[in-house]
């Protein structure tokens, strides 16, 4: 016989998935926005991809800082 009882979803499970999603979104959006701004600056200045690399690094730094603030607010 099959057991029709399912384990109820706990609030902590959903909160963990939401936190993982927020972390991934913060880092990826920071990187993508940094690349887009860097490409725009490189296009306007006609330079090599220096601004793109700097934009990527700054975007990642902003994303990681956002993750740090998010995690530190949980405590």
N, C-alpha and C positions, 0 to 999 in steps of 0.2 A: 504494500500500500504506500501511496505517496503521502507525505506529510505536507499539508497545505499551509502550515504555519511558516511564515517568513520572518526573518529577523527584522525587527523594526529599525528604520534608519535613525541613528542618533544624531542629535544636533552637532555634536563634535565632529562627526564624519564630514558633514556638509561644510562646516566651518574650515576644516583642514583643506578640502578641495578648493574652497573659495580663496583661501590664503595662497595656495600654490598658484592659482590663476592670476591673482593680483601681482605676485612676485614676477611671474613670467611676463605679464603684460607690461609692468613697469620697466623691466630691463629691455625688452624688445622694442617698445615704443621709444624709449630714450635713444637706443642705437639707431633706429630707423629715422627718427627726426634729426638726429645729428648728421646722418649720411645725407639726408635731403638738403639740409641747410648747407652742408659742406659742398655738395654738388652745385647748388645754386651759386655759392660764392666763387667756386672754381670756374663756373661758366661765365659769370660776369667779369671776372678778372682775367680770364683766359690763362689760368695758371695750371700747373700740374696738380695731381690729386692731394696736395698737401692739406688744403682746407677740408677735404673729405675725411682724411685720416684724423685730423684734429677734431672735426665735428663728431666722428664716430667715438673717439675717446672721451670727449666731453659728454656726449649722450649716454655712454655707458656709465660714466661717473655720476651723472645726475640720476640715472636709473638705480644704481647701487645705493646712492644716498637715500633715495625714496624707499627702497626696501629696508634699509637700516632704520629709518624713521617708523615705518610700518611695524617692523618686528619689535622695536623698542617700545612702541605704544601698547603692545599686547601684554606686557608685564605689569 
